Amino acid sequence: MPIHIAITRRVRPGCDPEFQAALREFFQTSFAHGGVLGASMLTPPPGSDSREFGILRTFANEKERAAFYESPMFKAWEERARTLTEGEPVYRQLHGLEAWFRSPHHPPPRWKMAMVTLLGVYPVSLLIGIVLSATLKKLPLALNLLVVSAIIVTMLTWVVMPLITRLLHGWLNPPSPKKERSS
């Protein structure tokens, strides 16, 4: 089962471009580790005062995650990143539906996750019903439901949810309002 990790790092003032370049370079190197399935960087919104960057990593399983974080390659990255960041990075493992709605800070409210999931499940279920209903009727109920469930889960995991969450990213993760500064 893939493991999704969200990491938040606070970049030192003026080090944003160097941090981004170093992280992109590390992403390329890190794919040499066989258990890394994906990595992406989340930058602060334009015009934001935030210096927090998000890093989302996906590993094949817990063993691969542990091996990656113990590797000399990762330890070298940590040394380099410490020169460009402040404080300690924050690591958080994402679980269940939260993994579809990956964010380095906080997942969207559950009601939004439920609405987006419904937007994914309904059309897939409808399509299955229209295209496969004649074939599925011939199967025993338990097998029918197993086939339908397997198709829905497969379509949601690799096609529908990645697409919908990308399209609705702004609604799911609106930029946080700027804090007012006191004089």
FIRO-229354 format. One record per residue (C-alpha): y negated, x negated, z. Coordinates in pm, 1 decimal. Example, Ala and Ser with C-alpha at 12.3 -4.5 7.8 and 13.67 -1.06 7.14 Angstrom:
BEGIN
<guti><yy>450.0</yy><xx>-1230.0</xx><zz>780.0</zz></guti>
<guti><yy>106.0</yy><xx>-1367.0</xx><zz>714.0</zz></guti>
# end
This chain:
BEGIN
<guti><yy>0.0</yy><xx>0.0</xx><zz>0.0</zz></guti>
<guti><yy>-337.4</yy><xx>-154.1</xx><zz>-97.4</zz></guti>
<guti><yy>-572.5</yy><xx>-254.4</xx><zz>183.6</zz></guti>
<guti><yy>-948.6</yy><xx>-201.2</xx><zz>139.7</zz></guti>
<guti><yy>-1191.4</yy><xx>-408.9</xx><zz>346.3</zz></guti>
<guti><yy>-1567.8</yy><xx>-354.9</xx><zz>368.1</zz></guti>
<guti><yy>-1771.4</yy><xx>-657.4</xx><zz>477.5</zz></guti>
<guti><yy>-2141.0</yy><xx>-654.8</xx><zz>559.7</zz></guti>
<guti><yy>-2349.0</yy><xx>-972.0</xx><zz>563.7</zz></guti>
<guti><yy>-2721.0</yy><xx>-1017.3</xx><zz>635.8</zz></guti>
<guti><yy>-2872.9</yy><xx>-1266.2</xx><zz>390.8</zz></guti>
<guti><yy>-3145.5</yy><xx>-1505.0</xx><zz>509.5</zz></guti>
<guti><yy>-3495.1</yy><xx>-1429.8</xx><zz>375.2</zz></guti>
<guti><yy>-3543.5</yy><xx>-1578.0</xx><zz>29.2</zz></guti>
<guti><yy>-3172.4</yy><xx>-1655.8</xx><zz>-18.9</zz></guti>
<guti><yy>-3077.4</yy><xx>-1337.1</xx><zz>-208.3</zz></guti>
<guti><yy>-3043.8</yy><xx>-1493.0</xx><zz>-556.9</zz></guti>
<guti><yy>-2849.5</yy><xx>-1793.7</xx><zz>-427.2</zz></guti>
<guti><yy>-2619.2</yy><xx>-1571.3</xx><zz>-217.2</zz></guti>
<guti><yy>-2548.2</yy><xx>-1341.3</xx><zz>-511.4</zz></guti>
<guti><yy>-2471.1</yy><xx>-1634.7</xx><zz>-742.6</zz></guti>
<guti><yy>-2246.4</yy><xx>-1796.9</xx><zz>-480.7</zz></guti>
<guti><yy>-2064.8</yy><xx>-1469.3</xx><zz>-416.6</zz></guti>
<guti><yy>-2005.3</yy><xx>-1407.8</xx><zz>-788.7</zz></guti>
<guti><yy>-1865.9</yy><xx>-1759.1</xx><zz>-818.6</zz></guti>
<guti><yy>-1641.2</yy><xx>-1701.3</xx><zz>-515.5</zz></guti>
<guti><yy>-1519.8</yy><xx>-1369.2</xx><zz>-659.6</zz></guti>
<guti><yy>-1398.7</yy><xx>-1552.9</xx><zz>-970.6</zz></guti>
<guti><yy>-1225.0</yy><xx>-1818.9</xx><zz>-764.0</zz></guti>
<guti><yy>-1074.9</yy><xx>-1566.8</xx><zz>-522.2</zz></guti>
<guti><yy>-876.4</yy><xx>-1391.0</xx><zz>-795.2</zz></guti>
<guti><yy>-657.0</yy><xx>-1702.1</xx><zz>-809.0</zz></guti>
<guti><yy>-509.3</yy><xx>-1568.7</xx><zz>-483.6</zz></guti>
<guti><yy>-238.3</yy><xx>-1336.7</xx><zz>-615.3</zz></guti>
<guti><yy>-283.0</yy><xx>-1066.6</xx><zz>-351.6</zz></guti>
<guti><yy>-648.2</yy><xx>-993.0</xx><zz>-435.1</zz></guti>
<guti><yy>-660.8</yy><xx>-672.7</xx><zz>-640.9</zz></guti>
<guti><yy>-1036.4</yy><xx>-625.2</xx><zz>-655.0</zz></guti>
<guti><yy>-1375.3</yy><xx>-730.8</xx><zz>-523.7</zz></guti>
<guti><yy>-1726.5</yy><xx>-601.5</xx><zz>-565.5</zz></guti>
<guti><yy>-2072.2</yy><xx>-667.0</xx><zz>-429.3</zz></guti>
<guti><yy>-2313.5</yy><xx>-400.3</xx><zz>-308.5</zz></guti>
<guti><yy>-2676.0</yy><xx>-507.7</xx><zz>-306.7</zz></guti>
<guti><yy>-2961.5</yy><xx>-348.7</xx><zz>-114.2</zz></guti>
<guti><yy>-3140.3</yy><xx>-73.9</xx><zz>-310.3</zz></guti>
<guti><yy>-3446.0</yy><xx>-188.6</xx><zz>-508.9</zz></guti>
<guti><yy>-3760.9</yy><xx>-174.0</xx><zz>-297.7</zz></guti>
<guti><yy>-3559.9</yy><xx>-174.9</xx><zz>25.0</zz></guti>
<guti><yy>-3646.8</yy><xx>-401.1</xx><zz>316.9</zz></guti>
<guti><yy>-3276.2</yy><xx>-442.1</xx><zz>388.9</zz></guti>
<guti><yy>-3116.5</yy><xx>-781.3</xx><zz>352.3</zz></guti>
<guti><yy>-2764.0</yy><xx>-648.6</xx><zz>409.2</zz></guti>
<guti><yy>-2514.5</yy><xx>-705.6</xx><zz>131.1</zz></guti>
<guti><yy>-2180.6</yy><xx>-534.2</xx><zz>110.5</zz></guti>
<guti><yy>-1859.4</yy><xx>-688.7</xx><zz>-11.4</zz></guti>
<guti><yy>-1563.3</yy><xx>-466.2</xx><zz>-88.9</zz></guti>
<guti><yy>-1222.6</yy><xx>-629.2</xx><zz>-122.8</zz></guti>
<guti><yy>-887.7</yy><xx>-478.2</xx><zz>-209.2</zz></guti>
<guti><yy>-563.5</yy><xx>-655.8</xx><zz>-126.0</zz></guti>
<guti><yy>-208.0</yy><xx>-573.5</xx><zz>-230.6</zz></guti>
<guti><yy>-96.0</yy><xx>-536.9</xx><zz>132.2</zz></guti>
<guti><yy>-160.0</yy><xx>-658.3</xx><zz>487.3</zz></guti>
<guti><yy>36.4</yy><xx>-980.7</xx><zz>437.0</zz></guti>
<guti><yy>-177.6</yy><xx>-1075.6</xx><zz>134.9</zz></guti>
<guti><yy>-497.9</yy><xx>-986.0</xx><zz>322.5</zz></guti>
<guti><yy>-399.3</yy><xx>-1210.1</xx><zz>614.6</zz></guti>
<guti><yy>-300.1</yy><xx>-1494.9</xx><zz>379.6</zz></guti>
<guti><yy>-632.3</yy><xx>-1468.2</xx><zz>195.3</zz></guti>
<guti><yy>-843.9</yy><xx>-1482.4</xx><zz>513.0</zz></guti>
<guti><yy>-641.6</yy><xx>-1782.0</xx><zz>639.4</zz></guti>
<guti><yy>-663.6</yy><xx>-1971.0</xx><zz>309.2</zz></guti>
<guti><yy>-863.8</yy><xx>-2295.2</xx><zz>271.1</zz></guti>
<guti><yy>-1045.9</yy><xx>-2126.7</xx><zz>-20.8</zz></guti>
<guti><yy>-1178.1</yy><xx>-1848.8</xx><zz>206.2</zz></guti>
<guti><yy>-1264.9</yy><xx>-2090.4</xx><zz>486.5</zz></guti>
<guti><yy>-1469.7</yy><xx>-2296.9</xx><zz>238.3</zz></guti>
<guti><yy>-1650.3</yy><xx>-1978.9</xx><zz>127.9</zz></guti>
<guti><yy>-1727.1</yy><xx>-1891.6</xx><zz>490.7</zz></guti>
<guti><yy>-1886.1</yy><xx>-2233.3</xx><zz>544.0</zz></guti>
<guti><yy>-2102.4</yy><xx>-2190.8</xx><zz>234.3</zz></guti>
<guti><yy>-2193.9</yy><xx>-1829.6</xx><zz>320.1</zz></guti>
<guti><yy>-2305.3</yy><xx>-1926.8</xx><zz>671.8</zz></guti>
<guti><yy>-2582.7</yy><xx>-2141.8</xx><zz>521.2</zz></guti>
<guti><yy>-2715.5</yy><xx>-1836.8</xx><zz>333.1</zz></guti>
<guti><yy>-2667.2</yy><xx>-1561.7</xx><zz>592.7</zz></guti>
<guti><yy>-2765.5</yy><xx>-1472.6</xx><zz>947.0</zz></guti>
<guti><yy>-2529.4</yy><xx>-1368.4</xx><zz>1222.2</zz></guti>
<guti><yy>-2163.3</yy><xx>-1286.9</xx><zz>1186.3</zz></guti>
<guti><yy>-2019.8</yy><xx>-1079.2</xx><zz>902.7</zz></guti>
<guti><yy>-1887.9</yy><xx>-735.4</xx><zz>997.3</zz></guti>
<guti><yy>-1539.7</yy><xx>-649.2</xx><zz>868.9</zz></guti>
<guti><yy>-1409.5</yy><xx>-293.8</xx><zz>854.7</zz></guti>
<guti><yy>-1082.8</yy><xx>-170.9</xx><zz>706.0</zz></guti>
<guti><yy>-1113.8</yy><xx>153.1</xx><zz>509.9</zz></guti>
<guti><yy>-843.9</yy><xx>419.1</xx><zz>551.2</zz></guti>
<guti><yy>-725.3</yy><xx>725.3</xx><zz>361.6</zz></guti>
<guti><yy>-990.1</yy><xx>916.6</xx><zz>168.8</zz></guti>
<guti><yy>-1251.1</yy><xx>677.1</xx><zz>300.0</zz></guti>
<guti><yy>-1109.4</yy><xx>413.2</xx><zz>62.9</zz></guti>
<guti><yy>-1210.8</yy><xx>626.1</xx><zz>-238.6</zz></guti>
<guti><yy>-1558.7</yy><xx>653.2</xx><zz>-90.6</zz></guti>
<guti><yy>-1594.3</yy><xx>281.7</xx><zz>-19.1</zz></guti>
<guti><yy>-1917.3</yy><xx>169.8</xx><zz>135.9</zz></guti>
<guti><yy>-1986.7</yy><xx>-139.9</xx><zz>343.1</zz></guti>
<guti><yy>-2193.1</yy><xx>61.3</xx><zz>590.9</zz></guti>
<guti><yy>-2081.5</yy><xx>416.5</xx><zz>659.0</zz></guti>
<guti><yy>-1867.6</yy><xx>651.8</xx><zz>453.5</zz></guti>
<guti><yy>-2037.0</yy><xx>972.6</xx><zz>336.9</zz></guti>
<guti><yy>-2010.3</yy><xx>1278.5</xx><zz>562.4</zz></guti>
<guti><yy>-1664.2</yy><xx>1435.1</xx><zz>556.9</zz></guti>
<guti><yy>-1793.3</yy><xx>1755.1</xx><zz>398.0</zz></guti>
<guti><yy>-1918.0</yy><xx>1552.1</xx><zz>98.9</zz></guti>
<guti><yy>-1583.7</yy><xx>1371.2</xx><zz>72.9</zz></guti>
<guti><yy>-1405.8</yy><xx>1708.7</xx><zz>84.6</zz></guti>
<guti><yy>-1630.3</yy><xx>1854.4</xx><zz>-188.4</zz></guti>
<guti><yy>-1581.0</yy><xx>1556.2</xx><zz>-418.9</zz></guti>
<guti><yy>-1205.3</yy><xx>1559.4</xx><zz>-357.6</zz></guti>
<guti><yy>-1197.6</yy><xx>1930.9</xx><zz>-445.1</zz></guti>
<guti><yy>-1392.8</yy><xx>1850.1</xx><zz>-763.6</zz></guti>
<guti><yy>-1113.9</yy><xx>1605.8</xx><zz>-847.6</zz></guti>
<guti><yy>-811.9</yy><xx>1811.9</xx><zz>-743.7</zz></guti>
<guti><yy>-911.5</yy><xx>2142.5</xx><zz>-904.8</zz></guti>
<guti><yy>-938.7</yy><xx>2030.2</xx><zz>-1270.1</zz></guti>
<guti><yy>-624.6</yy><xx>1816.3</xx><zz>-1243.7</zz></guti>
<guti><yy>-431.1</yy><xx>2109.9</xx><zz>-1092.7</zz></guti>
<guti><yy>-566.3</yy><xx>2345.0</xx><zz>-1358.3</zz></guti>
<guti><yy>-473.1</yy><xx>2104.4</xx><zz>-1637.4</zz></guti>
<guti><yy>-121.5</yy><xx>2062.9</xx><zz>-1498.9</zz></guti>
<guti><yy>-85.3</yy><xx>2441.6</xx><zz>-1477.5</zz></guti>
<guti><yy>-201.7</yy><xx>2494.5</xx><zz>-1836.0</zz></guti>
<guti><yy>-9.0</yy><xx>2207.5</xx><zz>-1995.8</zz></guti>
<guti><yy>311.2</yy><xx>2199.0</xx><zz>-1790.4</zz></guti>
<guti><yy>354.7</yy><xx>2549.2</xx><zz>-1645.3</zz></guti>
<guti><yy>636.5</yy><xx>2650.2</xx><zz>-1884.1</zz></guti>
<guti><yy>832.5</yy><xx>2333.6</xx><zz>-1807.0</zz></guti>
<guti><yy>761.7</yy><xx>2341.3</xx><zz>-1434.0</zz></guti>
<guti><yy>882.0</yy><xx>2704.7</xx><zz>-1400.7</zz></guti>
<guti><yy>1231.5</yy><xx>2589.0</xx><zz>-1496.9</zz></guti>
<guti><yy>1249.6</yy><xx>2347.0</xx><zz>-1203.0</zz></guti>
<guti><yy>1352.6</yy><xx>2438.4</xx><zz>-848.0</zz></guti>
<guti><yy>1044.3</yy><xx>2499.6</xx><zz>-631.7</zz></guti>
<guti><yy>1081.2</yy><xx>2179.1</xx><zz>-425.1</zz></guti>
<guti><yy>1114.2</yy><xx>1962.1</xx><zz>-738.0</zz></guti>
<guti><yy>830.4</yy><xx>2153.2</xx><zz>-909.0</zz></guti>
<guti><yy>595.9</yy><xx>2080.5</xx><zz>-616.5</zz></guti>
<guti><yy>707.2</yy><xx>1716.0</xx><zz>-601.2</zz></guti>
<guti><yy>628.3</yy><xx>1664.6</xx><zz>-971.8</zz></guti>
<guti><yy>290.3</yy><xx>1840.9</xx><zz>-943.1</zz></guti>
<guti><yy>199.1</yy><xx>1645.0</xx><zz>-628.3</zz></guti>
<guti><yy>298.7</yy><xx>1312.6</xx><zz>-787.5</zz></guti>
<guti><yy>86.7</yy><xx>1384.3</xx><zz>-1096.1</zz></guti>
<guti><yy>-212.9</yy><xx>1491.0</xx><zz>-886.3</zz></guti>
<guti><yy>-195.7</yy><xx>1187.7</xx><zz>-658.2</zz></guti>
<guti><yy>-152.1</yy><xx>948.3</xx><zz>-951.6</zz></guti>
<guti><yy>-440.2</yy><xx>1100.7</xx><zz>-1149.4</zz></guti>
<guti><yy>-670.5</yy><xx>1109.7</xx><zz>-846.4</zz></guti>
<guti><yy>-595.6</yy><xx>753.8</xx><zz>-737.1</zz></guti>
<guti><yy>-632.4</yy><xx>572.3</xx><zz>-1068.2</zz></guti>
<guti><yy>-844.9</yy><xx>796.4</xx><zz>-1290.2</zz></guti>
<guti><yy>-1031.5</yy><xx>1091.2</xx><zz>-1142.6</zz></guti>
<guti><yy>-1161.6</yy><xx>974.4</xx><zz>-803.5</zz></guti>
<guti><yy>-1287.5</yy><xx>634.4</xx><zz>-921.9</zz></guti>
<guti><yy>-1476.1</yy><xx>814.0</xx><zz>-1201.0</zz></guti>
<guti><yy>-1616.9</yy><xx>1095.0</xx><zz>-984.2</zz></guti>
<guti><yy>-1722.0</yy><xx>866.1</xx><zz>-699.7</zz></guti>
<guti><yy>-1902.4</yy><xx>640.6</xx><zz>-950.2</zz></guti>
<guti><yy>-2079.2</yy><xx>938.3</xx><zz>-1108.3</zz></guti>
<guti><yy>-2179.6</yy><xx>1089.0</xx><zz>-772.1</zz></guti>
<guti><yy>-2253.0</yy><xx>760.9</xx><zz>-593.3</zz></guti>
<guti><yy>-2621.9</yy><xx>844.7</xx><zz>-543.9</zz></guti>
<guti><yy>-2540.1</yy><xx>1180.2</xx><zz>-384.2</zz></guti>
<guti><yy>-2257.7</yy><xx>1041.2</xx><zz>-171.7</zz></guti>
<guti><yy>-2456.5</yy><xx>736.8</xx><zz>-54.8</zz></guti>
<guti><yy>-2826.9</yy><xx>819.0</xx><zz>-70.4</zz></guti>
<guti><yy>-3058.5</yy><xx>529.9</xx><zz>16.2</zz></guti>
<guti><yy>-3154.2</yy><xx>532.1</xx><zz>381.6</zz></guti>
<guti><yy>-3517.3</yy><xx>622.5</xx><zz>439.6</zz></guti>
<guti><yy>-3740.6</yy><xx>324.9</xx><zz>515.8</zz></guti>
<guti><yy>-3812.0</yy><xx>286.5</xx><zz>881.8</zz></guti>
<guti><yy>-4175.1</yy><xx>326.2</xx><zz>976.5</zz></guti>
<guti><yy>-4322.8</yy><xx>15.5</xx><zz>1124.9</zz></guti>
<guti><yy>-4530.7</yy><xx>41.6</xx><zz>1434.2</zz></guti>
<guti><yy>-4855.4</yy><xx>-157.4</xx><zz>1446.7</zz></guti>
# end
